[in-house]
Amino acid sequence: MTGAWFLLSSRKLFAGIPAGSPVHVSLGAADHDEKVLARPEDFDITRPPHPHLAFATGPHTCLGLQLARSEMASICNVDLDRLAEIRVLPEFADAHVGGIAYRSPASVPAVWNAAPPVS
């Protein structure tokens, strides 16, 4: 899902949009508000957590939220253990992130030393 259409139900103008107008909320624009995040276009793994709606909130919270987070943490840990000393190739300094629906770099060339097989 790249976004959602809503009808603005307020009886007054909202951000200059008349009541009853269709409004498209783009998920690709999420987390790009410079009032909320410093340097929103930069990928910064050390950035402190901030509130977001990735798994919704309140009564609409995704039931699989904790399972999804736990699975991703496990997968990342196993992969990083197996890819010892992984590093991005030096000539690939700018991993430009693009796209609206799926925001990611086209590729990230990397090299690593294979870990010994798990016995």
A tleap script that builds the chain and sets N, CA, C and O, in Angstrom:
source leaprc.protein.ff14SB
mol = sequence {
  NMET THR GLY ALA TRP PHE LEU LEU SER SER
  ARG LYS LEU PHE ALA GLY ILE PRO ALA GLY
  SER PRO VAL HIE VAL SER LEU GLY ALA ALA
  ASP HIE ASP GLU LYS VAL LEU ALA ARG PRO
  GLU ASP PHE ASP ILE THR ARG PRO PRO HIE
  PRO HIE LEU ALA PHE ALA THR GLY PRO HIE
  THR CYS LEU GLY LEU GLN LEU ALA ARG SER
  GLU MET ALA SER ILE CYS ASN VAL ASP LEU
  ASP ARG LEU ALA GLU ILE ARG VAL LEU PRO
  GLU PHE ALA ASP ALA HIE VAL GLY GLY ILE
  ALA TYR ARG SER PRO ALA SER VAL PRO ALA
  VAL TRP ASN ALA ALA PRO PRO VAL CSER
}
set mol.1.N position { 0.846 -1.171 0.000 }
set mol.1.CA position { 0.000 0.000 0.000 }
set mol.1.C position { 0.890 1.232 0.000 }
set mol.1.O position { 1.750 1.375 0.870 }
set mol.2.N position { 0.698 2.112 -0.952 }
set mol.2.CA position { 1.530 3.307 -1.045 }
set mol.2.C position { 0.865 4.531 -0.438 }
set mol.2.O position { 1.512 5.563 -0.257 }
set mol.3.N position { -0.392 4.432 -0.130 }
set mol.3.CA position { -1.117 5.559 0.438 }
set mol.3.C position { -2.583 5.209 0.583 }
set mol.3.O position { -2.995 4.076 0.336 }
set mol.4.N position { -3.356 6.186 0.983 }
set mol.4.CA position { -4.792 5.955 1.168 }
set mol.4.C position { -5.554 7.230 0.858 }
set mol.4.O position { -5.077 8.337 1.106 }
set mol.5.N position { -6.747 7.051 0.310 }
set mol.5.CA position { -7.630 8.182 0.023 }
set mol.5.C position { -8.622 8.352 1.165 }
set mol.5.O position { -9.146 7.372 1.695 }
set mol.6.N position { -8.873 9.591 1.535 }
set mol.6.CA position { -9.846 9.926 2.564 }
set mol.6.C position { -10.683 11.090 2.073 }
set mol.6.O position { -10.241 11.869 1.229 }
set mol.7.N position { -11.893 11.207 2.603 }
set mol.7.CA position { -12.692 12.414 2.386 }
set mol.7.C position { -12.542 13.264 3.623 }
set mol.7.O position { -12.787 12.799 4.737 }
set mol.8.N position { -12.144 14.500 3.437 }
set mol.8.CA position { -11.970 15.411 4.560 }
set mol.8.C position { -13.350 15.724 5.124 }
set mol.8.O position { -14.146 16.405 4.479 }
set mol.9.N position { -13.634 15.232 6.321 }
set mol.9.CA position { -14.989 15.339 6.867 }
set mol.9.C position { -15.211 16.574 7.728 }
set mol.9.O position { -16.338 16.848 8.141 }
set mol.10.N position { -14.157 17.314 7.999 }
set mol.10.CA position { -14.301 18.514 8.827 }
set mol.10.C position { -15.232 19.511 8.143 }
set mol.10.O position { -15.277 19.586 6.915 }
set mol.11.N position { -15.972 20.272 8.941 }
set mol.11.CA position { -16.882 21.277 8.377 }
set mol.11.C position { -16.165 22.579 8.062 }
set mol.11.O position { -16.789 23.535 7.603 }
set mol.12.N position { -14.880 22.625 8.301 }
set mol.12.CA position { -14.131 23.845 8.018 }
set mol.12.C position { -12.907 23.511 7.171 }
set mol.12.O position { -12.609 22.344 6.918 }
set mol.13.N position { -12.220 24.534 6.748 }
set mol.13.CA position { -11.006 24.334 5.971 }
set mol.13.C position { -9.934 23.696 6.838 }
set mol.13.O position { -9.796 24.033 8.014 }
set mol.14.N position { -9.188 22.787 6.267 }
set mol.14.CA position { -8.037 22.207 6.944 }
set mol.14.C position { -6.844 22.398 6.016 }
set mol.14.O position { -6.817 21.850 4.914 }
set mol.15.N position { -5.866 23.169 6.456 }
set mol.15.CA position { -4.677 23.455 5.644 }
set mol.15.C position { -5.065 23.975 4.262 }
set mol.15.O position { -4.395 23.683 3.272 }
set mol.16.N position { -6.149 24.743 4.201 }
set mol.16.CA position { -6.598 25.315 2.940 }
set mol.16.C position { -7.412 24.375 2.074 }
set mol.16.O position { -7.765 24.731 0.949 }
set mol.17.N position { -7.721 23.176 2.568 }
set mol.17.CA position { -8.487 22.192 1.800 }
set mol.17.C position { -9.938 22.244 2.265 }
set mol.17.O position { -10.193 22.108 3.461 }
set mol.18.N position { -10.900 22.436 1.359 }
set mol.18.CA position { -12.305 22.522 1.759 }
set mol.18.C position { -12.853 21.190 2.277 }
set mol.18.O position { -12.410 20.122 1.853 }
set mol.19.N position { -13.809 21.260 3.188 }
set mol.19.CA position { -14.477 20.066 3.718 }
set mol.19.C position { -15.076 19.264 2.572 }
set mol.19.O position { -15.552 19.839 1.593 }
set mol.20.N position { -15.055 17.928 2.689 }
set mol.20.CA position { -15.608 17.051 1.667 }
set mol.20.C position { -14.653 16.749 0.524 }
set mol.20.O position { -14.981 15.958 -0.359 }
set mol.21.N position { -13.473 17.366 0.527 }
set mol.21.CA position { -12.501 17.125 -0.544 }
set mol.21.C position { -11.813 15.776 -0.361 }
set mol.21.O position { -11.522 15.372 0.765 }
set mol.22.N position { -11.553 15.075 -1.473 }
set mol.22.CA position { -10.754 13.853 -1.344 }
set mol.22.C position { -9.294 14.228 -1.069 }
set mol.22.O position { -8.754 15.150 -1.680 }
set mol.23.N position { -8.669 13.504 -0.145 }
set mol.23.CA position { -7.277 13.773 0.229 }
set mol.23.C position { -6.507 12.462 0.151 }
set mol.23.O position { -6.945 11.444 0.687 }
set mol.24.N position { -5.369 12.490 -0.515 }
set mol.24.CA position { -4.519 11.296 -0.591 }
set mol.24.C position { -3.364 11.457 0.385 }
set mol.24.O position { -2.614 12.430 0.319 }
set mol.25.N position { -3.227 10.490 1.295 }
set mol.25.CA position { -2.127 10.490 2.249 }
set mol.25.C position { -1.073 9.532 1.705 }
set mol.25.O position { -1.327 8.335 1.571 }
set mol.26.N position { 0.100 10.054 1.393 }
set mol.26.CA position { 1.178 9.253 0.812 }
set mol.26.C position { 2.087 8.701 1.896 }
set mol.26.O position { 2.685 9.460 2.658 }
set mol.27.N position { 2.192 7.367 1.966 }
set mol.27.CA position { 3.085 6.748 2.936 }
set mol.27.C position { 4.546 7.016 2.590 }
set mol.27.O position { 5.413 6.983 3.464 }
set mol.28.N position { 4.817 7.282 1.310 }
set mol.28.CA position { 6.185 7.594 0.895 }
set mol.28.C position { 6.683 8.901 1.471 }
set mol.28.O position { 7.890 9.138 1.516 }
set mol.29.N position { 5.772 9.755 1.912 }
set mol.29.CA position { 6.169 11.033 2.501 }
set mol.29.C position { 6.372 10.931 4.009 }
set mol.29.O position { 6.763 11.907 4.649 }
set mol.30.N position { 6.112 9.772 4.574 }
set mol.30.CA position { 6.237 9.596 6.025 }
set mol.30.C position { 7.670 9.843 6.482 }
set mol.30.O position { 8.625 9.519 5.777 }
set mol.31.N position { 7.800 10.409 7.649 }
set mol.31.CA position { 9.096 10.687 8.274 }
set mol.31.C position { 9.975 11.625 7.447 }
set mol.31.O position { 11.200 11.514 7.478 }
set mol.32.N position { 9.366 12.531 6.723 }
set mol.32.CA position { 10.131 13.502 5.955 }
set mol.32.C position { 9.835 14.930 6.404 }
set mol.32.O position { 10.066 15.880 5.656 }
set mol.33.N position { 9.328 15.078 7.618 }
set mol.33.CA position { 9.001 16.391 8.154 }
set mol.33.C position { 10.209 16.923 8.911 }
set mol.33.O position { 10.594 16.379 9.946 }
set mol.34.N position { 10.806 17.993 8.386 }
set mol.34.CA position { 11.993 18.571 9.018 }
set mol.34.C position { 11.687 19.184 10.381 }
set mol.34.O position { 12.604 19.455 11.155 }
set mol.35.N position { 10.404 19.405 10.684 }
set mol.35.CA position { 10.037 19.902 12.014 }
set mol.35.C position { 10.128 18.787 13.048 }
set mol.35.O position { 10.253 19.057 14.242 }
set mol.36.N position { 10.066 17.532 12.597 }
set mol.36.CA position { 10.100 16.376 13.496 }
set mol.36.C position { 11.487 15.735 13.519 }
set mol.36.O position { 11.994 15.381 14.583 }
set mol.37.N position { 12.096 15.587 12.343 }
set mol.37.CA position { 13.396 14.922 12.225 }
set mol.37.C position { 14.439 15.866 11.648 }
set mol.37.O position { 14.193 16.545 10.652 }
set mol.38.N position { 15.591 15.902 12.275 }
set mol.38.CA position { 16.711 16.629 11.674 }
set mol.38.C position { 17.238 15.773 10.530 }
set mol.38.O position { 17.403 14.564 10.691 }
set mol.39.N position { 17.503 16.377 9.382 }
set mol.39.CA position { 18.006 15.668 8.206 }
set mol.39.C position { 17.152 14.445 7.864 }
set mol.39.O position { 17.670 13.328 7.866 }
set mol.40.N position { 15.862 14.620 7.571 }
set mol.40.CA position { 14.977 13.476 7.330 }
set mol.40.C position { 15.376 12.611 6.146 }
set mol.40.O position { 14.994 11.442 6.102 }
set mol.41.N position { 16.121 13.132 5.192 }
set mol.41.CA position { 16.514 12.357 4.016 }
set mol.41.C position { 17.711 11.453 4.287 }
set mol.41.O position { 18.012 10.572 3.481 }
set mol.42.N position { 18.403 11.657 5.416 }
set mol.42.CA position { 19.589 10.859 5.734 }
set mol.42.C position { 19.199 9.588 6.483 }
set mol.42.O position { 18.388 9.628 7.408 }
set mol.43.N position { 19.777 8.473 6.083 }
set mol.43.CA position { 19.613 7.237 6.850 }
set mol.43.C position { 20.621 7.289 7.985 }
set mol.43.O position { 21.827 7.355 7.745 }
set mol.44.N position { 20.136 7.261 9.214 }
set mol.44.CA position { 21.008 7.361 10.383 }
set mol.44.C position { 20.599 6.298 11.383 }
set mol.44.O position { 19.618 6.456 12.109 }
set mol.45.N position { 21.360 5.214 11.416 }
set mol.45.CA position { 21.015 4.095 12.290 }
set mol.45.C position { 21.176 4.466 13.765 }
set mol.45.O position { 20.665 3.761 14.634 }
set mol.46.N position { 21.875 5.558 14.056 }
set mol.46.CA position { 22.063 5.988 15.448 }
set mol.46.C position { 21.005 6.988 15.886 }
set mol.46.O position { 21.020 7.441 17.030 }
set mol.47.N position { 20.086 7.339 14.991 }
set mol.47.CA position { 19.036 8.304 15.329 }
set mol.47.C position { 18.162 7.733 16.438 }
set mol.47.O position { 17.759 6.573 16.364 }
set mol.48.N position { 17.861 8.532 17.471 }
set mol.48.CA position { 17.003 8.021 18.546 }
set mol.48.C position { 15.596 7.729 18.026 }
set mol.48.O position { 15.133 8.388 17.096 }
set mol.49.N position { 14.910 6.745 18.619 }
set mol.49.CA position { 13.551 6.423 18.180 }
set mol.49.C position { 12.621 7.623 18.331 }
set mol.49.O position { 12.815 8.471 19.202 }
set mol.50.N position { 11.626 7.677 17.482 }
set mol.50.CA position { 10.621 8.735 17.558 }
set mol.50.C position { 9.251 8.126 17.255 }
set mol.50.O position { 9.171 7.072 16.623 }
set mol.51.N position { 8.185 8.772 17.694 }
set mol.51.CA position { 6.840 8.224 17.451 }
set mol.51.C position { 6.537 8.142 15.946 }
set mol.51.O position { 6.880 9.048 15.187 }
set mol.52.N position { 5.907 7.073 15.539 }
set mol.52.CA position { 5.493 6.910 14.147 }
set mol.52.C position { 4.281 5.982 14.113 }
set mol.52.O position { 3.890 5.424 15.138 }
set mol.53.N position { 3.699 5.822 12.944 }
set mol.53.CA position { 2.494 5.010 12.804 }
set mol.53.C position { 2.721 3.774 11.953 }
set mol.53.O position { 1.784 3.292 11.316 }
set mol.54.N position { 3.936 3.249 11.925 }
set mol.54.CA position { 4.242 2.116 11.066 }
set mol.54.C position { 3.327 0.921 11.320 }
set mol.54.O position { 2.952 0.232 10.371 }
set mol.55.N position { 2.963 0.660 12.558 }
set mol.55.CA position { 2.072 -0.444 12.879 }
set mol.55.C position { 0.736 0.069 13.421 }
set mol.55.O position { 0.023 -0.661 14.110 }
set mol.56.N position { 0.398 1.314 13.113 }
set mol.56.CA position { -0.826 1.976 13.581 }
set mol.56.C position { -0.740 2.238 15.084 }
set mol.56.O position { 0.312 2.067 15.700 }
set mol.57.N position { -1.839 2.647 15.647 }
set mol.57.CA position { -1.856 2.973 17.065 }
set mol.57.C position { -3.263 2.814 17.606 }
set mol.57.O position { -4.221 2.728 16.837 }
set mol.58.N position { -3.394 2.775 18.914 }
set mol.58.CA position { -4.712 2.664 19.538 }
set mol.58.C position { -5.399 1.362 19.186 }
set mol.58.O position { -4.749 0.319 19.111 }
set mol.59.N position { -6.727 1.408 18.965 }
set mol.59.CA position { -7.469 0.174 18.695 }
set mol.59.C position { -7.101 -0.468 17.351 }
set mol.59.O position { -7.470 -1.612 17.088 }
set mol.60.N position { -6.381 0.263 16.508 }
set mol.60.CA position { -6.012 -0.262 15.193 }
set mol.60.C position { -4.583 -0.789 15.163 }
set mol.60.O position { -4.057 -1.053 14.082 }
set mol.61.N position { -3.944 -0.949 16.307 }
set mol.61.CA position { -2.579 -1.449 16.350 }
set mol.61.C position { -2.513 -2.853 15.758 }
set mol.61.O position { -3.356 -3.702 16.048 }
set mol.62.N position { -1.525 -3.078 14.945 }
set mol.62.CA position { -1.333 -4.374 14.297 }
set mol.62.C position { -1.102 -5.451 15.354 }
set mol.62.O position { -0.239 -5.302 16.219 }
set mol.63.N position { -1.872 -6.533 15.282 }
set mol.63.CA position { -1.729 -7.615 16.260 }
set mol.63.C position { -0.383 -8.320 16.134 }
set mol.63.O position { 0.094 -8.918 17.098 }
set mol.64.N position { 0.226 -8.257 14.967 }
set mol.64.CA position { 1.504 -8.922 14.753 }
set mol.64.C position { 2.712 -8.039 15.037 }
set mol.64.O position { 3.841 -8.428 14.739 }
set mol.65.N position { 2.496 -6.871 15.601 }
set mol.65.CA position { 3.569 -5.902 15.840 }
set mol.65.C position { 4.765 -6.506 16.558 }
set mol.65.O position { 5.884 -6.445 16.048 }
set mol.66.N position { 4.549 -7.089 17.732 }
set mol.66.CA position { 5.671 -7.610 18.517 }
set mol.66.C position { 6.323 -8.813 17.833 }
set mol.66.O position { 7.543 -8.965 17.881 }
set mol.67.N position { 5.523 -9.658 17.205 }
set mol.67.CA position { 6.075 -10.805 16.486 }
set mol.67.C position { 6.939 -10.334 15.318 }
set mol.67.O position { 8.041 -10.845 15.117 }
set mol.68.N position { 6.449 -9.365 14.548 }
set mol.68.CA position { 7.205 -8.851 13.402 }
set mol.68.C position { 8.527 -8.247 13.858 }
set mol.68.O position { 9.564 -8.490 13.241 }
set mol.69.N position { 8.501 -7.471 14.922 }
set mol.69.CA position { 9.733 -6.866 15.430 }
set mol.69.C position { 10.712 -7.937 15.914 }
set mol.69.O position { 11.911 -7.849 15.648 }
set mol.70.N position { 10.207 -8.940 16.617 }
set mol.70.CA position { 11.055 -10.015 17.124 }
set mol.70.C position { 11.667 -10.819 15.979 }
set mol.70.O position { 12.852 -11.149 16.011 }
set mol.71.N position { 10.856 -11.134 14.965 }
set mol.71.CA position { 11.359 -11.880 13.816 }
set mol.71.C position { 12.437 -11.101 13.077 }
set mol.71.O position { 13.467 -11.666 12.708 }
set mol.72.N position { 12.211 -9.811 12.858 }
set mol.72.CA position { 13.195 -8.999 12.144 }
set mol.72.C position { 14.497 -8.890 12.926 }
set mol.72.O position { 15.578 -8.948 12.340 }
set mol.73.N position { 14.405 -8.732 14.245 }
set mol.73.CA position { 15.617 -8.668 15.070 }
set mol.73.C position { 16.392 -9.977 14.965 }
set mol.73.O position { 17.616 -9.959 14.836 }
set mol.74.N position { 15.695 -11.115 15.020 }
set mol.74.CA position { 16.355 -12.422 14.915 }
set mol.74.C position { 17.017 -12.601 13.559 }
set mol.74.O position { 18.167 -13.034 13.479 }
set mol.75.N position { 16.298 -12.272 12.495 }
set mol.75.CA position { 16.836 -12.419 11.139 }
set mol.75.C position { 18.064 -11.543 10.954 }
set mol.75.O position { 19.073 -11.995 10.412 }
set mol.76.N position { 17.990 -10.308 11.394 }
set mol.76.CA position { 19.131 -9.392 11.241 }
set mol.76.C position { 20.335 -9.889 12.031 }
set mol.76.O position { 21.461 -9.841 11.536 }
set mol.77.N position { 20.112 -10.363 13.240 }
set mol.77.CA position { 21.227 -10.869 14.053 }
set mol.77.C position { 21.882 -12.088 13.412 }
set mol.77.O position { 23.109 -12.176 13.371 }
set mol.78.N position { 21.081 -13.029 12.912 }
set mol.78.CA position { 21.636 -14.227 12.267 }
set mol.78.C position { 22.412 -13.833 11.008 }
set mol.78.O position { 23.526 -14.309 10.787 }
set mol.79.N position { 21.823 -12.964 10.188 }
set mol.79.CA position { 22.502 -12.541 8.961 }
set mol.79.C position { 23.806 -11.828 9.259 }
set mol.79.O position { 24.818 -12.097 8.613 }
set mol.80.N position { 23.799 -10.928 10.224 }
set mol.80.CA position { 25.020 -10.189 10.535 }
set mol.80.C position { 26.083 -11.091 11.152 }
set mol.80.O position { 27.276 -10.864 10.950 }
set mol.81.N position { 25.670 -12.104 11.896 }
set mol.81.CA position { 26.637 -13.072 12.422 }
set mol.81.C position { 27.288 -13.864 11.285 }
set mol.81.O position { 28.482 -14.160 11.340 }
set mol.82.N position { 26.519 -14.203 10.272 }
set mol.82.CA position { 27.035 -15.000 9.151 }
set mol.82.C position { 27.863 -14.169 8.180 }
set mol.82.O position { 28.751 -14.697 7.511 }
set mol.83.N position { 27.583 -12.890 8.101 }
set mol.83.CA position { 28.318 -12.012 7.187 }
set mol.83.C position { 29.354 -11.227 7.987 }
set mol.83.O position { 29.210 -10.024 8.202 }
set mol.84.N position { 30.387 -11.919 8.417 }
set mol.84.CA position { 31.414 -11.281 9.244 }
set mol.84.C position { 32.092 -10.155 8.476 }
set mol.84.O position { 32.421 -10.293 7.298 }
set mol.85.N position { 32.289 -9.061 9.153 }
set mol.85.CA position { 32.997 -7.904 8.594 }
set mol.85.C position { 32.370 -7.386 7.301 }
set mol.85.O position { 33.088 -7.033 6.366 }
set mol.86.N position { 31.050 -7.338 7.240 }
set mol.86.CA position { 30.381 -6.808 6.052 }
set mol.86.C position { 30.680 -5.313 5.933 }
set mol.86.O position { 30.711 -4.599 6.935 }
set mol.87.N position { 30.897 -4.849 4.709 }
set mol.87.CA position { 31.176 -3.434 4.477 }
set mol.87.C position { 30.745 -3.054 3.068 }
set mol.87.O position { 30.810 -3.860 2.140 }
set mol.88.N position { 30.311 -1.829 2.932 }
set mol.88.CA position { 29.911 -1.293 1.630 }
set mol.88.C position { 31.177 -0.990 0.839 }
set mol.88.O position { 32.159 -0.494 1.392 }
set mol.89.N position { 31.151 -1.287 -0.446 }
set mol.89.CA position { 32.312 -0.998 -1.284 }
set mol.89.C position { 32.632 0.494 -1.233 }
set mol.89.O position { 31.721 1.320 -1.294 }
set mol.90.N position { 33.909 0.848 -1.123 }
set mol.90.CA position { 34.284 2.260 -0.976 }
set mol.90.C position { 33.788 3.148 -2.116 }
set mol.90.O position { 33.462 4.314 -1.890 }
set mol.91.N position { 33.727 2.610 -3.343 }
set mol.91.CA position { 33.289 3.442 -4.477 }
set mol.91.C position { 31.782 3.693 -4.464 }
set mol.91.O position { 31.269 4.443 -5.296 }
set mol.92.N position { 31.078 3.074 -3.530 }
set mol.92.CA position { 29.631 3.251 -3.413 }
set mol.92.C position { 29.323 4.099 -2.180 }
set mol.92.O position { 28.653 3.649 -1.251 }
set mol.93.N position { 29.819 5.318 -2.191 }
set mol.93.CA position { 29.690 6.180 -1.010 }
set mol.93.C position { 28.271 6.716 -0.839 }
set mol.93.O position { 27.817 6.915 0.288 }
set mol.94.N position { 27.564 6.953 -1.951 }
set mol.94.CA position { 26.233 7.562 -1.864 }
set mol.94.C position { 25.163 6.529 -2.184 }
set mol.94.O position { 24.898 6.250 -3.354 }
set mol.95.N position { 24.550 5.965 -1.160 }
set mol.95.CA position { 23.445 5.025 -1.357 }
set mol.95.C position { 22.162 5.834 -1.457 }
set mol.95.O position { 21.395 5.910 -0.497 }
set mol.96.N position { 21.926 6.443 -2.625 }
set mol.96.CA position { 20.761 7.323 -2.802 }
set mol.96.C position { 19.465 6.536 -2.625 }
set mol.96.O position { 19.248 5.511 -3.272 }
set mol.97.N position { 18.622 7.031 -1.746 }
set mol.97.CA position { 17.330 6.410 -1.488 }
set mol.97.C position { 16.300 7.097 -2.363 }
set mol.97.O position { 16.191 8.323 -2.356 }
set mol.98.N position { 15.544 6.309 -3.118 }
set mol.98.CA position { 14.548 6.881 -4.008 }
set mol.98.C position { 13.264 6.077 -3.979 }
set mol.98.O position { 13.159 5.058 -3.297 }
set mol.99.N position { 12.295 6.558 -4.732 }
set mol.99.CA position { 11.017 5.870 -4.838 }
set mol.99.C position { 9.995 6.418 -3.865 }
set mol.99.O position { 10.336 7.045 -2.862 }
set mol.100.N position { 8.733 6.170 -4.182 }
set mol.100.CA position { 7.654 6.605 -3.308 }
set mol.100.C position { 7.050 5.404 -2.598 }
set mol.100.O position { 6.862 5.428 -1.382 }
set mol.101.N position { 6.747 4.363 -3.348 }
set mol.101.CA position { 6.110 3.192 -2.732 }
set mol.101.C position { 7.105 2.408 -1.889 }
set mol.101.O position { 6.819 2.072 -0.740 }
set mol.102.N position { 8.256 2.119 -2.447 }
set mol.102.CA position { 9.272 1.352 -1.746 }
set mol.102.C position { 10.543 2.174 -1.729 }
set mol.102.O position { 11.297 2.175 -2.703 }
set mol.103.N position { 10.790 2.873 -0.634 }
set mol.103.CA position { 11.939 3.767 -0.533 }
set mol.103.C position { 13.181 2.976 -0.166 }
set mol.103.O position { 13.335 2.519 0.967 }
set mol.104.N position { 14.058 2.823 -1.140 }
set mol.104.CA position { 15.285 2.080 -0.908 }
set mol.104.C position { 16.283 2.418 -2.006 }
set mol.104.O position { 15.901 2.898 -3.073 }
set mol.105.N position { 17.555 2.169 -1.744 }
set mol.105.CA position { 18.520 2.342 -2.835 }
set mol.105.C position { 18.330 1.234 -3.867 }
set mol.105.O position { 17.849 0.151 -3.534 }
set mol.106.N position { 18.702 1.498 -5.105 }
set mol.106.CA position { 18.584 0.485 -6.155 }
set mol.106.C position { 19.472 -0.708 -5.834 }
set mol.106.O position { 19.110 -1.850 -6.118 }
set mol.107.N position { 20.635 -0.446 -5.243 }
set mol.107.CA position { 21.542 -1.519 -4.835 }
set mol.107.C position { 22.522 -0.963 -3.802 }
set mol.107.O position { 22.727 0.247 -3.704 }
set mol.108.N position { 23.104 -1.853 -3.055 }
set mol.108.CA position { 24.159 -1.490 -2.103 }
set mol.108.C position { 25.243 -2.557 -2.226 }
set mol.108.O position { 25.222 -3.549 -1.499 }
set mol.109.N position { 26.195 -2.357 -3.146 }
set mol.109.CA position { 27.254 -3.349 -3.317 }
set mol.109.C position { 28.081 -3.477 -2.033 }
set mol.109.O position { 28.545 -2.481 -1.477 }
set mol.110.N position { 28.252 -4.704 -1.582 }
set mol.110.CA position { 28.973 -4.943 -0.338 }
set mol.110.C position { 29.878 -6.155 -0.478 }
set mol.110.O position { 29.677 -7.005 -1.345 }
set mol.111.N position { 30.867 -6.218 0.382 }
set mol.111.CA position { 31.756 -7.374 0.470 }
set mol.111.C position { 31.818 -7.790 1.932 }
set mol.111.O position { 31.584 -6.985 2.833 }
set mol.112.N position { 32.137 -9.057 2.150 }
set mol.112.CA position { 32.243 -9.557 3.519 }
set mol.112.C position { 33.138 -10.785 3.540 }
set mol.112.O position { 33.436 -11.385 2.507 }
set mol.113.N position { 33.550 -11.130 4.726 }
set mol.113.CA position { 34.285 -12.362 4.956 }
set mol.113.C position { 33.289 -13.362 5.483 }
set mol.113.O position { 32.614 -13.105 6.480 }
set mol.114.N position { 33.189 -14.498 4.827 }
set mol.114.CA position { 32.221 -15.508 5.259 }
set mol.114.C position { 32.606 -16.065 6.615 }
set mol.114.O position { 33.771 -16.376 6.863 }
set mol.115.N position { 31.632 -16.188 7.480 }
set mol.115.CA position { 31.847 -16.811 8.780 }
set mol.115.C position { 31.967 -18.320 8.585 }
set mol.115.O position { 31.434 -18.857 7.614 }
set mol.116.N position { 32.660 -19.012 9.491 }
set mol.116.CA position { 32.721 -20.472 9.369 }
set mol.116.C position { 31.338 -21.084 9.475 }
set mol.116.O position { 30.479 -20.533 10.165 }
set mol.117.N position { 31.095 -22.213 8.809 }
set mol.117.CA position { 29.776 -22.847 8.864 }
set mol.117.C position { 29.392 -23.191 10.296 }
set mol.117.O position { 30.244 -23.543 11.113 }
set mol.118.N position { 28.104 -23.085 10.590 }
set mol.118.CA position { 27.589 -23.448 11.896 }
set mol.118.C position { 27.478 -24.958 11.955 }
set mol.118.O position { 26.894 -25.568 11.059 }
set mol.119.N position { 28.026 -25.573 12.993 }
set mol.119.CA position { 27.965 -27.035 13.071 }
set mol.119.C position { 26.853 -27.507 13.966 }
set mol.119.O position { 26.667 -28.712 14.138 }
savepdb mol mol.pdb
quit
